Amino acid sequence: MAAKQAFLMAFGCAVAVLALFAVLAIVGSLLVAAILPRGHPLGDQLRTFASQVPSLAVHGAMWVRMLIVVGGIGLLVVSVLLTDPAFHF
């Protein structure tokens, strides 16, 4: 039960930080695009980037989840191998 809570806490914190970065990227790029005159190429690129940030954030959250799961399984395997009396280096 503790491992599940640790996973949920780690995943929740990682997703919260990722969501914060996504919101800051969207707001920042749209703010800069609003300052630029209409039809400016950089403003158009920033608006396009702001529209793609939610998709990038979702893909990032899935990568974070995969890394946490693989890391947890790796730690579990290492801890089992180190505590097993039949296993010798």
PDB file of N, CA, C and O in Angstrom:
ATOM      1  N   MET A   1       0.820  -1.189   0.000  1.00  0.00           N
ATOM      2  CA  MET A   1       0.000   0.000   0.000  1.00  0.00           C
ATOM      3  C   MET A   1       0.866   1.256   0.000  1.00  0.00           C
ATOM      4  O   MET A   1       0.523   2.250  -0.640  1.00  0.00           O
ATOM      5  N   ALA A   2       1.997   1.213   0.722  1.00  0.00           N
ATOM      6  CA  ALA A   2       2.880   2.372   0.798  1.00  0.00           C
ATOM      7  C   ALA A   2       3.521   2.652  -0.555  1.00  0.00           C
ATOM      8  O   ALA A   2       3.733   3.811  -0.912  1.00  0.00           O
ATOM      9  N   ALA A   3       3.833   1.597  -1.314  1.00  0.00           N
ATOM     10  CA  ALA A   3       4.441   1.792  -2.630  1.00  0.00           C
ATOM     11  C   ALA A   3       3.459   2.477  -3.574  1.00  0.00           C
ATOM     12  O   ALA A   3       3.849   3.322  -4.380  1.00  0.00           O
ATOM     13  N   LYS A   4       2.183   2.110  -3.471  1.00  0.00           N
ATOM     14  CA  LYS A   4       1.175   2.738  -4.319  1.00  0.00           C
ATOM     15  C   LYS A   4       1.022   4.212  -3.971  1.00  0.00           C
ATOM     16  O   LYS A   4       0.898   5.052  -4.863  1.00  0.00           O
ATOM     17  N   GLN A   5       1.030   4.531  -2.688  1.00  0.00           N
ATOM     18  CA  GLN A   5       0.921   5.923  -2.263  1.00  0.00           C
ATOM     19  C   GLN A   5       2.152   6.721  -2.686  1.00  0.00           C
ATOM     20  O   GLN A   5       2.034   7.882  -3.078  1.00  0.00           O
ATOM     21  N   ALA A   6       3.334   6.103  -2.608  1.00  0.00           N
ATOM     22  CA  ALA A   6       4.554   6.780  -3.036  1.00  0.00           C
ATOM     23  C   ALA A   6       4.519   7.054  -4.531  1.00  0.00           C
ATOM     24  O   ALA A   6       4.921   8.125  -4.984  1.00  0.00           O
ATOM     25  N   PHE A   7       4.031   6.070  -5.301  1.00  0.00           N
ATOM     26  CA  PHE A   7       3.917   6.265  -6.750  1.00  0.00           C
ATOM     27  C   PHE A   7       2.948   7.391  -7.068  1.00  0.00           C
ATOM     28  O   PHE A   7       3.242   8.258  -7.890  1.00  0.00           O
ATOM     29  N   LEU A   8       1.798   7.376  -6.419  1.00  0.00           N
ATOM     30  CA  LEU A   8       0.799   8.411  -6.686  1.00  0.00           C
ATOM     31  C   LEU A   8       1.316   9.789  -6.282  1.00  0.00           C
ATOM     32  O   LEU A   8       1.031  10.782  -6.952  1.00  0.00           O
ATOM     33  N   MET A   9       2.064   9.851  -5.202  1.00  0.00           N
ATOM     34  CA  MET A   9       2.616  11.133  -4.769  1.00  0.00           C
ATOM     35  C   MET A   9       3.669  11.628  -5.756  1.00  0.00           C
ATOM     36  O   MET A   9       3.671  12.802  -6.126  1.00  0.00           O
ATOM     37  N   ALA A  10       4.559  10.740  -6.180  1.00  0.00           N
ATOM     38  CA  ALA A  10       5.602  11.129  -7.131  1.00  0.00           C
ATOM     39  C   ALA A  10       4.988  11.515  -8.473  1.00  0.00           C
ATOM     40  O   ALA A  10       5.383  12.514  -9.074  1.00  0.00           O
ATOM     41  N   PHE A  11       4.031  10.730  -8.939  1.00  0.00           N
ATOM     42  CA  PHE A  11       3.391  11.025 -10.217  1.00  0.00           C
ATOM     43  C   PHE A  11       2.586  12.315 -10.122  1.00  0.00           C
ATOM     44  O   PHE A  11       2.612  13.131 -11.044  1.00  0.00           O
ATOM     45  N   GLY A  12       1.880  12.506  -9.026  1.00  0.00           N
ATOM     46  CA  GLY A  12       1.092  13.724  -8.846  1.00  0.00           C
ATOM     47  C   GLY A  12       1.956  14.969  -8.817  1.00  0.00           C
ATOM     48  O   GLY A  12       1.608  15.980  -9.426  1.00  0.00           O
ATOM     49  N   CYS A  13       3.079  14.908  -8.115  1.00  0.00           N
ATOM     50  CA  CYS A  13       3.986  16.069  -8.064  1.00  0.00           C
ATOM     51  C   CYS A  13       4.587  16.344  -9.435  1.00  0.00           C
ATOM     52  O   CYS A  13       4.688  17.500  -9.846  1.00  0.00           O
ATOM     53  N   ALA A  14       4.986  15.297 -10.144  1.00  0.00           N
ATOM     54  CA  ALA A  14       5.575  15.476 -11.473  1.00  0.00           C
ATOM     55  C   ALA A  14       4.562  16.060 -12.445  1.00  0.00           C
ATOM     56  O   ALA A  14       4.899  16.943 -13.234  1.00  0.00           O
ATOM     57  N   VAL A  15       3.336  15.581 -12.398  1.00  0.00           N
ATOM     58  CA  VAL A  15       2.303  16.098 -13.293  1.00  0.00           C
ATOM     59  C   VAL A  15       1.939  17.532 -12.928  1.00  0.00           C
ATOM     60  O   VAL A  15       1.665  18.343 -13.813  1.00  0.00           O
ATOM     61  N   ALA A  16       1.935  17.853 -11.637  1.00  0.00           N
ATOM     62  CA  ALA A  16       1.641  19.227 -11.219  1.00  0.00           C
ATOM     63  C   ALA A  16       2.712  20.192 -11.728  1.00  0.00           C
ATOM     64  O   ALA A  16       2.388  21.280 -12.201  1.00  0.00           O
ATOM     65  N   VAL A  17       3.968  19.807 -11.635  1.00  0.00           N
ATOM     66  CA  VAL A  17       5.048  20.651 -12.150  1.00  0.00           C
ATOM     67  C   VAL A  17       4.948  20.769 -13.664  1.00  0.00           C
ATOM     68  O   VAL A  17       5.137  21.853 -14.217  1.00  0.00           O
ATOM     69  N   LEU A  18       4.652  19.665 -14.338  1.00  0.00           N
ATOM     70  CA  LEU A  18       4.498  19.691 -15.789  1.00  0.00           C
ATOM     71  C   LEU A  18       3.331  20.576 -16.202  1.00  0.00           C
ATOM     72  O   LEU A  18       3.436  21.318 -17.178  1.00  0.00           O
ATOM     73  N   ALA A  19       2.229  20.508 -15.480  1.00  0.00           N
ATOM     74  CA  ALA A  19       1.074  21.365 -15.786  1.00  0.00           C
ATOM     75  C   ALA A  19       1.405  22.833 -15.547  1.00  0.00           C
ATOM     76  O   ALA A  19       0.976  23.696 -16.313  1.00  0.00           O
ATOM     77  N   LEU A  20       2.160  23.125 -14.498  1.00  0.00           N
ATOM     78  CA  LEU A  20       2.576  24.501 -14.241  1.00  0.00           C
ATOM     79  C   LEU A  20       3.443  25.031 -15.381  1.00  0.00           C
ATOM     80  O   LEU A  20       3.244  26.156 -15.840  1.00  0.00           O
ATOM     81  N   PHE A  21       4.397  24.234 -15.837  1.00  0.00           N
ATOM     82  CA  PHE A  21       5.229  24.646 -16.963  1.00  0.00           C
ATOM     83  C   PHE A  21       4.398  24.846 -18.219  1.00  0.00           C
ATOM     84  O   PHE A  21       4.648  25.775 -18.987  1.00  0.00           O
ATOM     85  N   ALA A  22       3.408  23.978 -18.437  1.00  0.00           N
ATOM     86  CA  ALA A  22       2.548  24.113 -19.619  1.00  0.00           C
ATOM     87  C   ALA A  22       1.751  25.403 -19.566  1.00  0.00           C
ATOM     88  O   ALA A  22       1.647  26.113 -20.565  1.00  0.00           O
ATOM     89  N   VAL A  23       1.188  25.708 -18.405  1.00  0.00           N
ATOM     90  CA  VAL A  23       0.406  26.942 -18.273  1.00  0.00           C
ATOM     91  C   VAL A  23       1.308  28.158 -18.468  1.00  0.00           C
ATOM     92  O   VAL A  23       0.925  29.110 -19.148  1.00  0.00           O
ATOM     93  N   LEU A  24       2.497  28.134 -17.879  1.00  0.00           N
ATOM     94  CA  LEU A  24       3.423  29.248 -18.046  1.00  0.00           C
ATOM     95  C   LEU A  24       3.854  29.404 -19.505  1.00  0.00           C
ATOM     96  O   LEU A  24       3.990  30.527 -19.990  1.00  0.00           O
ATOM     97  N   ALA A  25       4.068  28.293 -20.206  1.00  0.00           N
ATOM     98  CA  ALA A  25       4.451  28.362 -21.616  1.00  0.00           C
ATOM     99  C   ALA A  25       3.324  28.927 -22.461  1.00  0.00           C
ATOM    100  O   ALA A  25       3.561  29.740 -23.354  1.00  0.00           O
ATOM    101  N   ILE A  26       2.093  28.500 -22.183  1.00  0.00           N
ATOM    102  CA  ILE A  26       0.947  29.007 -22.950  1.00  0.00           C
ATOM    103  C   ILE A  26       0.747  30.496 -22.686  1.00  0.00           C
ATOM    104  O   ILE A  26       0.632  31.288 -23.621  1.00  0.00           O
ATOM    105  N   VAL A  27       0.706  30.871 -21.412  1.00  0.00           N
ATOM    106  CA  VAL A  27       0.453  32.271 -21.059  1.00  0.00           C
ATOM    107  C   VAL A  27       1.593  33.161 -21.549  1.00  0.00           C
ATOM    108  O   VAL A  27       1.351  34.237 -22.097  1.00  0.00           O
ATOM    109  N   GLY A  28       2.820  32.719 -21.356  1.00  0.00           N
ATOM    110  CA  GLY A  28       3.963  33.524 -21.785  1.00  0.00           C
ATOM    111  C   GLY A  28       4.009  33.736 -23.286  1.00  0.00           C
ATOM    112  O   GLY A  28       4.225  34.853 -23.754  1.00  0.00           O
ATOM    113  N   SER A  29       3.807  32.663 -24.041  1.00  0.00           N
ATOM    114  CA  SER A  29       3.865  32.812 -25.493  1.00  0.00           C
ATOM    115  C   SER A  29       2.693  33.637 -26.018  1.00  0.00           C
ATOM    116  O   SER A  29       2.864  34.425 -26.948  1.00  0.00           O
ATOM    117  N   LEU A  30       1.510  33.469 -25.437  1.00  0.00           N
ATOM    118  CA  LEU A  30       0.375  34.282 -25.884  1.00  0.00           C
ATOM    119  C   LEU A  30       0.523  35.745 -25.470  1.00  0.00           C
ATOM    120  O   LEU A  30       0.067  36.640 -26.181  1.00  0.00           O
ATOM    121  N   LEU A  31       1.152  35.986 -24.335  1.00  0.00           N
ATOM    122  CA  LEU A  31       1.392  37.362 -23.906  1.00  0.00           C
ATOM    123  C   LEU A  31       2.367  38.063 -24.848  1.00  0.00           C
ATOM    124  O   LEU A  31       2.142  39.207 -25.244  1.00  0.00           O
ATOM    125  N   VAL A  32       3.441  37.378 -25.202  1.00  0.00           N
ATOM    126  CA  VAL A  32       4.406  37.961 -26.140  1.00  0.00           C
ATOM    127  C   VAL A  32       3.761  38.139 -27.515  1.00  0.00           C
ATOM    128  O   VAL A  32       3.993  39.145 -28.185  1.00  0.00           O
ATOM    129  N   ALA A  33       2.949  37.158 -27.939  1.00  0.00           N
ATOM    130  CA  ALA A  33       2.274  37.266 -29.234  1.00  0.00           C
ATOM    131  C   ALA A  33       1.276  38.425 -29.240  1.00  0.00           C
ATOM    132  O   ALA A  33       1.066  39.050 -30.279  1.00  0.00           O
ATOM    133  N   ALA A  34       0.667  38.716 -28.103  1.00  0.00           N
ATOM    134  CA  ALA A  34      -0.288  39.825 -28.034  1.00  0.00           C
ATOM    135  C   ALA A  34       0.417  41.174 -28.123  1.00  0.00           C
ATOM    136  O   ALA A  34      -0.153  42.149 -28.613  1.00  0.00           O
ATOM    137  N   ILE A  35       1.647  41.225 -27.652  1.00  0.00           N
ATOM    138  CA  ILE A  35       2.405  42.472 -27.715  1.00  0.00           C
ATOM    139  C   ILE A  35       2.850  42.764 -29.148  1.00  0.00           C
ATOM    140  O   ILE A  35       2.903  43.923 -29.560  1.00  0.00           O
ATOM    141  N   LEU A  36       3.168  41.725 -29.899  1.00  0.00           N
ATOM    142  CA  LEU A  36       3.634  41.916 -31.274  1.00  0.00           C
ATOM    143  C   LEU A  36       2.485  42.369 -32.172  1.00  0.00           C
ATOM    144  O   LEU A  36       1.326  42.046 -31.911  1.00  0.00           O
ATOM    145  N   PRO A  37       2.801  43.109 -33.217  1.00  0.00           N
ATOM    146  CA  PRO A  37       1.732  43.545 -34.132  1.00  0.00           C
ATOM    147  C   PRO A  37       1.125  42.368 -34.886  1.00  0.00           C
ATOM    148  O   PRO A  37       1.771  41.338 -35.078  1.00  0.00           O
ATOM    149  N   ARG A  38      -0.121  42.535 -35.307  1.00  0.00           N
ATOM    150  CA  ARG A  38      -0.845  41.482 -36.027  1.00  0.00           C
ATOM    151  C   ARG A  38      -0.125  41.172 -37.346  1.00  0.00           C
ATOM    152  O   ARG A  38       0.277  42.084 -38.069  1.00  0.00           O
ATOM    153  N   GLY A  39       0.030  39.916 -37.643  1.00  0.00           N
ATOM    154  CA  GLY A  39       0.690  39.502 -38.876  1.00  0.00           C
ATOM    155  C   GLY A  39       2.193  39.323 -38.736  1.00  0.00           C
ATOM    156  O   GLY A  39       2.869  38.951 -39.696  1.00  0.00           O
ATOM    157  N   HIS A  40       2.715  39.583 -37.557  1.00  0.00           N
ATOM    158  CA  HIS A  40       4.154  39.384 -37.335  1.00  0.00           C
ATOM    159  C   HIS A  40       4.436  37.880 -37.340  1.00  0.00           C
ATOM    160  O   HIS A  40       3.722  37.124 -36.681  1.00  0.00           O
ATOM    161  N   PRO A  41       5.477  37.424 -38.079  1.00  0.00           N
ATOM    162  CA  PRO A  41       5.738  35.981 -38.171  1.00  0.00           C
ATOM    163  C   PRO A  41       6.018  35.323 -36.812  1.00  0.00           C
ATOM    164  O   PRO A  41       5.591  34.195 -36.567  1.00  0.00           O
ATOM    165  N   LEU A  42       6.725  36.024 -35.946  1.00  0.00           N
ATOM    166  CA  LEU A  42       7.021  35.450 -34.630  1.00  0.00           C
ATOM    167  C   LEU A  42       5.751  35.291 -33.801  1.00  0.00           C
ATOM    168  O   LEU A  42       5.595  34.303 -33.083  1.00  0.00           O
ATOM    169  N   GLY A  43       4.841  36.262 -33.901  1.00  0.00           N
ATOM    170  CA  GLY A  43       3.573  36.160 -33.182  1.00  0.00           C
ATOM    171  C   GLY A  43       2.754  34.961 -33.650  1.00  0.00           C
ATOM    172  O   GLY A  43       2.138  34.267 -32.841  1.00  0.00           O
ATOM    173  N   ASP A  44       2.751  34.725 -34.959  1.00  0.00           N
ATOM    174  CA  ASP A  44       2.031  33.570 -35.488  1.00  0.00           C
ATOM    175  C   ASP A  44       2.656  32.263 -35.013  1.00  0.00           C
ATOM    176  O   ASP A  44       1.942  31.314 -34.688  1.00  0.00           O
ATOM    177  N   GLN A  45       3.977  32.211 -34.971  1.00  0.00           N
ATOM    178  CA  GLN A  45       4.658  31.001 -34.493  1.00  0.00           C
ATOM    179  C   GLN A  45       4.386  30.774 -33.007  1.00  0.00           C
ATOM    180  O   GLN A  45       4.212  29.634 -32.577  1.00  0.00           O
ATOM    181  N   LEU A  46       4.349  31.839 -32.232  1.00  0.00           N
ATOM    182  CA  LEU A  46       4.063  31.695 -30.797  1.00  0.00           C
ATOM    183  C   LEU A  46       2.637  31.217 -30.562  1.00  0.00           C
ATOM    184  O   LEU A  46       2.400  30.406 -29.667  1.00  0.00           O
ATOM    185  N   ARG A  47       1.680  31.708 -31.355  1.00  0.00           N
ATOM    186  CA  ARG A  47       0.297  31.228 -31.223  1.00  0.00           C
ATOM    187  C   ARG A  47       0.197  29.750 -31.594  1.00  0.00           C
ATOM    188  O   ARG A  47      -0.526  28.991 -30.949  1.00  0.00           O
ATOM    189  N   THR A  48       0.918  29.349 -32.626  1.00  0.00           N
ATOM    190  CA  THR A  48       0.933  27.936 -33.018  1.00  0.00           C
ATOM    191  C   THR A  48       1.552  27.082 -31.910  1.00  0.00           C
ATOM    192  O   THR A  48       1.045  26.008 -31.586  1.00  0.00           O
ATOM    193  N   PHE A  49       2.649  27.569 -31.335  1.00  0.00           N
ATOM    194  CA  PHE A  49       3.289  26.848 -30.233  1.00  0.00           C
ATOM    195  C   PHE A  49       2.349  26.707 -29.048  1.00  0.00           C
ATOM    196  O   PHE A  49       2.265  25.639 -28.443  1.00  0.00           O
ATOM    197  N   ALA A  50       1.636  27.789 -28.712  1.00  0.00           N
ATOM    198  CA  ALA A  50       0.702  27.754 -27.577  1.00  0.00           C
ATOM    199  C   ALA A  50      -0.414  26.752 -27.816  1.00  0.00           C
ATOM    200  O   ALA A  50      -0.925  26.167 -26.862  1.00  0.00           O
ATOM    201  N   SER A  51      -0.797  26.545 -29.051  1.00  0.00           N
ATOM    202  CA  SER A  51      -1.857  25.570 -29.332  1.00  0.00           C
ATOM    203  C   SER A  51      -1.349  24.132 -29.228  1.00  0.00           C
ATOM    204  O   SER A  51      -2.145  23.213 -29.039  1.00  0.00           O
ATOM    205  N   GLN A  52      -0.036  23.925 -29.348  1.00  0.00           N
ATOM    206  CA  GLN A  52       0.527  22.572 -29.281  1.00  0.00           C
ATOM    207  C   GLN A  52       0.999  22.181 -27.884  1.00  0.00           C
ATOM    208  O   GLN A  52       1.283  21.009 -27.640  1.00  0.00           O
ATOM    209  N   VAL A  53       1.085  23.126 -26.976  1.00  0.00           N
ATOM    210  CA  VAL A  53       1.598  22.846 -25.631  1.00  0.00           C
ATOM    211  C   VAL A  53       0.752  21.814 -24.874  1.00  0.00           C
ATOM    212  O   VAL A  53       1.338  20.944 -24.229  1.00  0.00           O
ATOM    213  N   PRO A  54      -0.594  21.854 -24.909  1.00  0.00           N
ATOM    214  CA  PRO A  54      -1.341  20.822 -24.166  1.00  0.00           C
ATOM    215  C   PRO A  54      -1.028  19.399 -24.626  1.00  0.00           C
ATOM    216  O   PRO A  54      -0.932  18.490 -23.802  1.00  0.00           O
ATOM    217  N   SER A  55      -0.873  19.204 -25.912  1.00  0.00           N
ATOM    218  CA  SER A  55      -0.520  17.875 -26.423  1.00  0.00           C
ATOM    219  C   SER A  55       0.867  17.469 -25.943  1.00  0.00           C
ATOM    220  O   SER A  55       1.078  16.322 -25.550  1.00  0.00           O
ATOM    221  N   LEU A  56       1.806  18.398 -25.974  1.00  0.00           N
ATOM    222  CA  LEU A  56       3.157  18.102 -25.484  1.00  0.00           C
ATOM    223  C   LEU A  56       3.144  17.784 -23.997  1.00  0.00           C
ATOM    224  O   LEU A  56       3.895  16.918 -23.549  1.00  0.00           O
ATOM    225  N   ALA A  57       2.310  18.464 -23.227  1.00  0.00           N
ATOM    226  CA  ALA A  57       2.232  18.214 -21.784  1.00  0.00           C
ATOM    227  C   ALA A  57       1.676  16.820 -21.495  1.00  0.00           C
ATOM    228  O   ALA A  57       2.143  16.143 -20.578  1.00  0.00           O
ATOM    229  N   VAL A  58       0.688  16.392 -22.266  1.00  0.00           N
ATOM    230  CA  VAL A  58       0.124  15.050 -22.066  1.00  0.00           C
ATOM    231  C   VAL A  58       1.163  13.989 -22.401  1.00  0.00           C
ATOM    232  O   VAL A  58       1.308  13.010 -21.670  1.00  0.00           O
ATOM    233  N   HIS A  59       1.881  14.175 -23.492  1.00  0.00           N
ATOM    234  CA  HIS A  59       2.933  13.214 -23.841  1.00  0.00           C
ATOM    235  C   HIS A  59       4.028  13.204 -22.773  1.00  0.00           C
ATOM    236  O   HIS A  59       4.559  12.147 -22.434  1.00  0.00           O
ATOM    237  N   GLY A  60       4.360  14.374 -22.251  1.00  0.00           N
ATOM    238  CA  GLY A  60       5.350  14.444 -21.180  1.00  0.00           C
ATOM    239  C   GLY A  60       4.899  13.736 -19.917  1.00  0.00           C
ATOM    240  O   GLY A  60       5.701  13.085 -19.247  1.00  0.00           O
ATOM    241  N   ALA A  61       3.615  13.859 -19.586  1.00  0.00           N
ATOM    242  CA  ALA A  61       3.085  13.177 -18.402  1.00  0.00           C
ATOM    243  C   ALA A  61       3.155  11.662 -18.568  1.00  0.00           C
ATOM    244  O   ALA A  61       3.443  10.942 -17.612  1.00  0.00           O
ATOM    245  N   MET A  62       2.896  11.185 -19.766  1.00  0.00           N
ATOM    246  CA  MET A  62       2.985   9.736 -20.000  1.00  0.00           C
ATOM    247  C   MET A  62       4.426   9.251 -19.895  1.00  0.00           C
ATOM    248  O   MET A  62       4.672   8.158 -19.384  1.00  0.00           O
ATOM    249  N   TRP A  63       5.388  10.050 -20.374  1.00  0.00           N
ATOM    250  CA  TRP A  63       6.799   9.689 -20.238  1.00  0.00           C
ATOM    251  C   TRP A  63       7.213   9.684 -18.772  1.00  0.00           C
ATOM    252  O   TRP A  63       7.939   8.789 -18.339  1.00  0.00           O
ATOM    253  N   VAL A  64       6.766  10.660 -18.011  1.00  0.00           N
ATOM    254  CA  VAL A  64       7.093  10.709 -16.586  1.00  0.00           C
ATOM    255  C   VAL A  64       6.527   9.482 -15.880  1.00  0.00           C
ATOM    256  O   VAL A  64       7.197   8.875 -15.046  1.00  0.00           O
ATOM    257  N   ARG A  65       5.289   9.121 -16.218  1.00  0.00           N
ATOM    258  CA  ARG A  65       4.682   7.949 -15.593  1.00  0.00           C
ATOM    259  C   ARG A  65       5.481   6.697 -15.920  1.00  0.00           C
ATOM    260  O   ARG A  65       5.722   5.865 -15.045  1.00  0.00           O
ATOM    261  N   MET A  66       5.898   6.559 -17.189  1.00  0.00           N
ATOM    262  CA  MET A  66       6.667   5.385 -17.572  1.00  0.00           C
ATOM    263  C   MET A  66       7.996   5.340 -16.831  1.00  0.00           C
ATOM    264  O   MET A  66       8.416   4.275 -16.377  1.00  0.00           O
ATOM    265  N   LEU A  67       8.664   6.487 -16.704  1.00  0.00           N
ATOM    266  CA  LEU A  67       9.939   6.515 -15.995  1.00  0.00           C
ATOM    267  C   LEU A  67       9.775   6.172 -14.519  1.00  0.00           C
ATOM    268  O   LEU A  67      10.614   5.477 -13.947  1.00  0.00           O
ATOM    269  N   ILE A  68       8.705   6.652 -13.904  1.00  0.00           N
ATOM    270  CA  ILE A  68       8.469   6.330 -12.491  1.00  0.00           C
ATOM    271  C   ILE A  68       8.178   4.845 -12.319  1.00  0.00           C
ATOM    272  O   ILE A  68       8.679   4.225 -11.380  1.00  0.00           O
ATOM    273  N   VAL A  69       7.379   4.265 -13.207  1.00  0.00           N
ATOM    274  CA  VAL A  69       7.052   2.839 -13.115  1.00  0.00           C
ATOM    275  C   VAL A  69       8.299   1.989 -13.332  1.00  0.00           C
ATOM    276  O   VAL A  69       8.559   1.062 -12.565  1.00  0.00           O
ATOM    277  N   VAL A  70       9.073   2.300 -14.372  1.00  0.00           N
ATOM    278  CA  VAL A  70      10.290   1.522 -14.649  1.00  0.00           C
ATOM    279  C   VAL A  70      11.291   1.675 -13.512  1.00  0.00           C
ATOM    280  O   VAL A  70      11.930   0.702 -13.112  1.00  0.00           O
ATOM    281  N   GLY A  71      11.431   2.895 -12.987  1.00  0.00           N
ATOM    282  CA  GLY A  71      12.322   3.094 -11.857  1.00  0.00           C
ATOM    283  C   GLY A  71      11.867   2.345 -10.619  1.00  0.00           C
ATOM    284  O   GLY A  71      12.692   1.789  -9.894  1.00  0.00           O
ATOM    285  N   GLY A  72      10.560   2.323 -10.364  1.00  0.00           N
ATOM    286  CA  GLY A  72      10.032   1.576  -9.226  1.00  0.00           C
ATOM    287  C   GLY A  72      10.254   0.086  -9.363  1.00  0.00           C
ATOM    288  O   GLY A  72      10.615  -0.586  -8.397  1.00  0.00           O
ATOM    289  N   ILE A  73      10.038  -0.437 -10.573  1.00  0.00           N
ATOM    290  CA  ILE A  73      10.280  -1.867 -10.793  1.00  0.00           C
ATOM    291  C   ILE A  73      11.765  -2.180 -10.637  1.00  0.00           C
ATOM    292  O   ILE A  73      12.137  -3.205 -10.065  1.00  0.00           O
ATOM    293  N   GLY A  74      12.604  -1.291 -11.149  1.00  0.00           N
ATOM    294  CA  GLY A  74      14.049  -1.498 -10.996  1.00  0.00           C
ATOM    295  C   GLY A  74      14.480  -1.489  -9.539  1.00  0.00           C
ATOM    296  O   GLY A  74      15.282  -2.324  -9.122  1.00  0.00           O
ATOM    297  N   LEU A  75      13.949  -0.542  -8.756  1.00  0.00           N
ATOM    298  CA  LEU A  75      14.266  -0.519  -7.329  1.00  0.00           C
ATOM    299  C   LEU A  75      13.759  -1.757  -6.612  1.00  0.00           C
ATOM    300  O   LEU A  75      14.421  -2.277  -5.714  1.00  0.00           O
ATOM    301  N   LEU A  76      12.588  -2.228  -7.006  1.00  0.00           N
ATOM    302  CA  LEU A  76      12.046  -3.442  -6.398  1.00  0.00           C
ATOM    303  C   LEU A  76      12.932  -4.642  -6.696  1.00  0.00           C
ATOM    304  O   LEU A  76      13.212  -5.442  -5.803  1.00  0.00           O
ATOM    305  N   VAL A  77      13.373  -4.775  -7.932  1.00  0.00           N
ATOM    306  CA  VAL A  77      14.242  -5.897  -8.308  1.00  0.00           C
ATOM    307  C   VAL A  77      15.565  -5.818  -7.556  1.00  0.00           C
ATOM    308  O   VAL A  77      16.040  -6.826  -7.033  1.00  0.00           O
ATOM    309  N   VAL A  78      16.153  -4.651  -7.497  1.00  0.00           N
ATOM    310  CA  VAL A  78      17.427  -4.500  -6.792  1.00  0.00           C
ATOM    311  C   VAL A  78      17.262  -4.795  -5.308  1.00  0.00           C
ATOM    312  O   VAL A  78      18.109  -5.463  -4.716  1.00  0.00           O
ATOM    313  N   SER A  79      16.191  -4.311  -4.701  1.00  0.00           N
ATOM    314  CA  SER A  79      16.004  -4.561  -3.267  1.00  0.00           C
ATOM    315  C   SER A  79      15.753  -6.040  -2.994  1.00  0.00           C
ATOM    316  O   SER A  79      16.204  -6.561  -1.974  1.00  0.00           O
ATOM    317  N   VAL A  80      15.046  -6.716  -3.879  1.00  0.00           N
ATOM    318  CA  VAL A  80      14.826  -8.155  -3.697  1.00  0.00           C
ATOM    319  C   VAL A  80      16.140  -8.908  -3.838  1.00  0.00           C
ATOM    320  O   VAL A  80      16.427  -9.816  -3.058  1.00  0.00           O
ATOM    321  N   LEU A  81      16.938  -8.532  -4.830  1.00  0.00           N
ATOM    322  CA  LEU A  81      18.217  -9.215  -5.023  1.00  0.00           C
ATOM    323  C   LEU A  81      19.172  -8.969  -3.861  1.00  0.00           C
ATOM    324  O   LEU A  81      19.913  -9.869  -3.465  1.00  0.00           O
ATOM    325  N   LEU A  82      19.161  -7.762  -3.315  1.00  0.00           N
ATOM    326  CA  LEU A  82      20.083  -7.465  -2.218  1.00  0.00           C
ATOM    327  C   LEU A  82      19.660  -8.104  -0.909  1.00  0.00           C
ATOM    328  O   LEU A  82      20.513  -8.407  -0.075  1.00  0.00           O
ATOM    329  N   THR A  83      18.362  -8.318  -0.704  1.00  0.00           N
ATOM    330  CA  THR A  83      17.895  -8.907   0.556  1.00  0.00           C
ATOM    331  C   THR A  83      17.713 -10.419   0.476  1.00  0.00           C
ATOM    332  O   THR A  83      17.418 -11.053   1.490  1.00  0.00           O
ATOM    333  N   ASP A  84      17.878 -11.003  -0.690  1.00  0.00           N
ATOM    334  CA  ASP A  84      17.712 -12.451  -0.835  1.00  0.00           C
ATOM    335  C   ASP A  84      18.973 -13.149  -0.330  1.00  0.00           C
ATOM    336  O   ASP A  84      20.058 -12.902  -0.856  1.00  0.00           O
ATOM    337  N   PRO A  85      18.853 -14.026   0.693  1.00  0.00           N
ATOM    338  CA  PRO A  85      20.055 -14.686   1.237  1.00  0.00           C
ATOM    339  C   PRO A  85      20.660 -15.681   0.262  1.00  0.00           C
ATOM    340  O   PRO A  85      21.840 -16.012   0.383  1.00  0.00           O
ATOM    341  N   ALA A  86      19.889 -16.166  -0.699  1.00  0.00           N
ATOM    342  CA  ALA A  86      20.426 -17.147  -1.641  1.00  0.00           C
ATOM    343  C   ALA A  86      21.226 -16.491  -2.763  1.00  0.00           C
ATOM    344  O   ALA A  86      21.939 -17.184  -3.489  1.00  0.00           O
ATOM    345  N   PHE A  87      21.125 -15.189  -2.920  1.00  0.00           N
ATOM    346  CA  PHE A  87      21.835 -14.488  -3.983  1.00  0.00           C
ATOM    347  C   PHE A  87      23.179 -14.010  -3.467  1.00  0.00           C
ATOM    348  O   PHE A  87      23.252 -13.324  -2.447  1.00  0.00           O
ATOM    349  N   HIS A  88      24.243 -14.372  -4.171  1.00  0.00           N
ATOM    350  CA  HIS A  88      25.608 -13.958  -3.797  1.00  0.00           C
ATOM    351  C   HIS A  88      26.245 -13.261  -4.978  1.00  0.00           C
ATOM    352  O   HIS A  88      26.080 -13.675  -6.126  1.00  0.00           O
ATOM    353  N   PHE A  89      26.989 -12.177  -4.681  1.00  0.00           N
ATOM    354  CA  PHE A  89      27.706 -11.482  -5.749  1.00  0.00           C
ATOM    355  C   PHE A  89      28.918 -12.250  -6.165  1.00  0.00           C
ATOM    356  O   PHE A  89      29.648 -11.817  -7.056  1.00  0.00           O
TER     357      PHE A  89
END
